[in-house]
Amino acid sequence: MADSIATLEHRLDDFSAEARRAALGELADRQKRGDARAPSEERPWVNLHCHTFFSYNAQGWSPSRIAWQARQTGLAALGIVDFDVLDGVDEIHAAGRLLALRSVAGMETRAFMEELAAAVINSPGEPGITYHMGTGFLRSRVRDAEQQRFLDALKASAQKRNLELIAKVNAHLRPVEVDDARDVLPLTPRGNATERHICAAYDRLARARFPAERELAAFWSDKLGCEAARTAQLLADPAKLQGEIRAKTMKKGGVGYTQPNSGSFPRLADVNRFVRGEGAIPTLTWLDGTSEGEADPEKLVDLHLRAGAVAANIIPDRNWNLRDAAEKQRKLAKLYEFVEVANRHQLPLSVGTEMNAPGLKFVDDFDAPELAPVRASFLRGAFILAGHTRLAFQEDRGYLSPWSLEKFKSARERNDYYEEAGRSPC
């Protein structure tokens, strides 16, 4: 008896790459035969910022699962972004080819920005530290040993931070103690664990250590400083409990937190050098314009341009889908202001929803009235980045290739060319 669509979709998140390939291949075949649903036409919506289970996806989705969902939703383009690793790049492009889907692959990390060393930028409470990206990677394997050393250092640094954090939090949460190798790393396909994986491990171990709900509630009330009613709500929702564990023990003010400094992360220019070395596009990330470092978008963009960035990333949902009317108005104004500055500097925009926390949508509502003033810019950016990926694969003519830098005399001319290439049907 043939496996159901739901069973095949479940296998898309198997830690076995071969199992994922086989499941996606079968789903694609069924879609061609008309046995699996498919949208009748492409939708002018995109998501270029989906984290996968190679770093952390709240639903445990692999690149193949995300690509399949994008195809089912009818997205015009789909992109993944993982922290400190390129493990999902080959898979997302293979899935894109199989499903006739425009694919873009990125990597996110944190970097030290010397010019804003005293200002909080987009990492709350951490002056000089900026989240930063490379967009438009073509392959998981880097080009040479020097590039590999840089990539290995990112992962090793993250693992070192995790071990130090676990040691501090273990001391606070005894008798519930996590062992990284035993309890955390098995939650990931390639050993690239995050704070969210660690929180899941603490949740699981605590439930095993205190099977009686009253004892479990007393443990977390004591360790997290929560009232009984609040603890009861958390225990009924593991995602919220794990978020509380992270907030109370791992973020600023928590027992496991270590304040980063200029040596905690690589220099911004070094990250951009690595990204360019892979033929990808250095991409600044913008949060919401409310911090000191983001207050002046013209200054921020200028500093990033000098450091080598030529594109920008935005998570729009943070700026418009807000309950507080005053906050929404303020952040929407900041969003429009930043997009205007990015457009003036011809920075292609990469937008998405992250999917690295429970409750985040698969794709932004591009039909929302709040996004009307910026929708065209978001779609243009997605097609430019898709065009870069397509031409880099087909003709070694990526956005920052020697061919491109010699041919185009202006950024606008370059963007028009790559947008046209990206809009072509797959």
N, C-alpha and C positions, 0 to 999 in steps of 0.2 A: 504494500500500500504506500502511495506517495506521501511524503511529508507535507504537512499543512504549511500555508504561507506563514502562519505565526511561528511554527517550529523553525522554519528556515530563517526568519527574522531574528529569532532568539540566538541561532547559531552565528549570526553576524557578529556577536559580541564574545564569541569563544576566544580564549587566549591562544588557541592554535591558529596560526596564520593560514594553514592549509584548510582547516574547517571553515574559516571565514571565506576564503576564495571559492570553495565548493558551494557554499550556501548562496553567495552572491551570484555565482554563475547560474545556478538553478533558478533563482528568482528572476534574473534577467531573461533567461530562456522562457519562463512562464509569462513574463510580461510581453515578450514578442509574440507569443502564441495567443495572447489575450486572456490568459488564465489568471493574471494578476493585474490589479487596477493600475491605470496610468492616466495622468491628466491629458486632456485632449489638446491642450496648447500650453506654451510656456507662459509663466507668470512673471511680470516685471518686479519681482521681489528677489532679494539676495541675502545671504548670510556668509560673510567671509571670515567670521571669527568664532568657530566652534572648537572648543577644547575636546579632545578625545580621551579614551581610557589610557593613552600613552602618557598623559599627565594626570588630568582628572576630569571626568565627565559625570555629572550628577546622576545620569541614568545608566552609566557604565557602557556607553556607546563607543564602538570602534570607528575608525575612519570609514569602513565599508557600511556600517549601519547608518552613519550620518549621510553618506552619499545616497544610500537607498531612500532615506527619508526625504532628502532634497529632491530626488527624482519623483517620488510620490507626491510631493507638495507642488511640483512644477517650478521650482526655483530656476531663475535664469543663470545663477552662478552659486557655487558653494566653496567655502574655504575652511581649512582647519588651521588651528594655531595651538601648539603645545609648548609647555614650559621646558626650556633648556635642552630639548631633544628634537631630532628630526625623524624619529622612528616611524611616524605615520605618513611621511611624504610619498614614498613609493606606493603605498596602499591607496591613498586618496586619488592619485593620478591614474592608477590602474582601474579603480572603480569608476572614475570619471569617463575613461575611454570606453569601458564596458557599457555604461549606462547612457552614453551620449550626453554627458553633463560637463559644463565648464568647471574646472577645478583649479583652485589656488591653494598653495601650502605655505604656512608661515611658522615662525618660532618666536616665542615671547620670553623675555628674561628681565632682569633688573640690572641697571647700570648706574654708575656714579657720574653726575653731571657737574663738573668743576665750576662752571660759570654760575650755577645756582646752588652752590654748596651750603649756603645758609638758609635756603628757602625750601619749604615743603612744596613738592611739585605734584605728583599724582600717586605717591605712596604715603598714605596718611600718617602723620607724626614722624616722618623720616626725612629730614632735610637733605637735599642733594641727591636723593635716590629717585630714579625714574624708571617706571616700567617702559620697556622698549621692545621693538619688534623688527624682524626681517620678514618680508613678504615676497612670494614668488619663487620659492625654492623648487628645484626640479627633482632632486633625488635625496634619499636618506643617507647615502654614503658621501662623505665630503671628499674634496679633490686631492688633498695631500696630507702628509703627516703633521704639518704645522697647524692646519685647519682642524685636524682631529684632536690635537693637544688642547686647542682652545675649547672645543666642544666637550672633551672629557673633563676639563677643568670646571666648566659650568655644572656638570652633573655631580662631580666630586664635591664641589663646594656646597651644593644643595643637600647632598647626603650628609655631609659633615654638620650642617646646620640642623638637620633632622635629628641626628644622634645626640647633639648637645641639648636640643629641645626636649627630647624624650627623657634624657637623664634628669633634667630639672623637673619635668612634669611627673615622672615616676615618683620622685621624692615627695611630691605633694599629694599624689593620689594613692599612695600605699594603703592597703595591700594590693590594689590593682596596678600592675606594672606591665608595660608593653616591652616586648623584645622585638627590635626592628626586623631581624632576619626571620623570626618565627611568625610574627603577627602582622607585620606591615607590608613587607616586600611581596609576599604572596598575593596581595590584593591588586597588584599591578602586573601587566604582561611582561614588562622589560625592566622592572626594578627601579622605576622612576617615581618614587613615592612623594606625596605632598602632605601638608598639614592635615588636609581633609581625610586622607587615608589613615593617618595616625589617630584622628578623632574617631573614625569608624572602629578602629582596633580597640580603643579605650571603651567605647560603648559596648562592644561585643564581650570583652573580658569582664567588664563590671556586671553584665547580666548573667554571665556564667558564675562569677564569684558570689553574687547575691541573688539566687533564684527566687527568693521571696520578695514580692514587690515592696513590702514595707521596708525591708532592709535596704533594698536598692534605692528607694526614695530617700531614706535617711542618709545613705552614703553620698548621693549627689547633692542633697540639700546642704550637707556639711561642706563638701569640697568646692561647690560652686557658689555657696552663699545665697542660695535661693530659698524662698518661702515654700512651704509644703504644697500650696495650691499651684504655684508656678512649676515646681518639680513634677507634679502629677501630669501637667500639660506636656512637659518635655518628654516624659517617659512614654507618652502615648504617640509621640511623633519623633522617631529616631533622627530624622534630618534636623529638626529644631534642637534636639538634645546635643547632637554633634556640633551644631553651630554654636551653641552655648559653651560647650567644652572649649572650642577654639577661641571664642571671644574672651572667656574668663581665664584661660591658662596659657594661651599662645600669642595673643595679640598684645599690643602695648599695655603695660600695667599688669599683665599676667606673669605667673611665676616662671614660665618657660621663655619669656620674651628676652631677646638680646637686641639692644639698639644698634643698628648697622652704622658703619662709618665709611670713610673714603676707601678703605681697603676691603670692605665686605663684598663688593661686586666689581666687575670689570669696568674700565673707563668707557664712556659712551663711544668715543672715537674707535676704540678697539672692537667693540661690538659691531659697529658699522663696517669696519675693515673686514671682519669675518663674513658678514652678510654679503658684501660686494664680492668677496673672494669666491663665493658660491654662485655668483651670477644672480643673486636675489637683490631685493630693493630695501634699503634701510628705511624704517618706518617709525616715526614718532608716535607715541600714544597720548591721547588727550582724554582727561577724565570728565570734568564738568566746568572748568573755568573758575572755580570758587577758591582755589588755594592761592597763596602768594605767588608761587612759581608759574601758575597758569593765568594770573589776573590780566596780564598784558599779552594777548595772543600774538601780536606782531613781534614783540621781543622774543617770545618763546620760539616761534617759527624761525626767526632769524638765527637764533643760537643753534637750533637743530640743523638748519641748512648749512651753517658753517662746519658742523660736525659730520656732515655727509648724508643726512636724511633727505629723501626726495618724495616721500609719501606720508600719509597720516592715517591713524586708526581712531575710530570713535565707536563707543557703545551707546547708541542713541537712546535706548530704553531708560538709561539713567537720567536722561535730560528732559523727557517729556511724559513718561508714564508714571506720574507722581500724584499722590493723593492731596498733598498740601498745595493749595492754589498759589500761594505766594512763592513757595519754593519752585513750583513748576514754571511760573512766569519768569522768575529770575534765571533758572537754568536753561529754559528755552531761548531766552535772549542771548545767553552765553554761547549756546550751540550755534545759533544763527551767526553770531559774530565770528566764531572760530571758523565756520565753514566759509564765510566770506573772505577771511584772511587766507585760508588754505587755497581757495579758488584763485585769488589774486596772485598767489605764488605758484599756481599750477601744480599743487600737490594732489595726486590721485588719492581719493578717500577709500579706505577699507572699513566697512561697518559690519557689525554682527552682534550676537547676543551672549556669547561666551559659553553658556550651558555648563558652567563649572560650579553651580550652586543650585540647590533644589528650588523649583518654582520658576526658573528662567525659561522664557519661551524659545521655541525652535527658531523662529524668525520674527523680526519686527513687523508690525502692522504698517506696511508701506502706504496703505490707503488712509491712515490716520490724518486728519486735517493738520495736526501739529507738524507732520513731516513734509507737508506739501512744499514749503519753501526750499527744502534741501533734498527732496527725493531725486531730482535730476542729477544733482552732484553725486549722490550716493551711487546711482546706477552707472554714471559715467566712470567713476572710480573703479567699480567692479569690472566693467568691461575693459578698461585699460589694463588692469592686473591680469585678467583672463587672457587678453591679447598678448601681454608679455609672456605668459606661460606657454601659450600656443606657439608663438614665433621662436621662443628660446628652444623649445623641443624640436620644432620642424626645421629651422634654418639657422640656429645659433644666433638669432637676432633679438635677444632679450632687451628689455627697457634700457639697461645700462651697459649693453655690449659695446665693444669698440665700433661696430658697424653703426649702431644707433647714435652714439655720441658724435660720430663724424658726419652722419647724414643730416641730422636735424639741427637747425641753427637756433631754435627756440623750444622751450618746454611745451608751449601750446601746440606747436607743430608735431612734436613727439607724441603728446597725449592724443591728439586727433587721430594719428596713424594707428596707435595701439588700441584706441577705442574701437575704431572701425574693424580691426582684426579680431577683437574680442567679441564684437556683436555678430560676427559670422556664425551661422549655425554649426553645431558640432557634427 
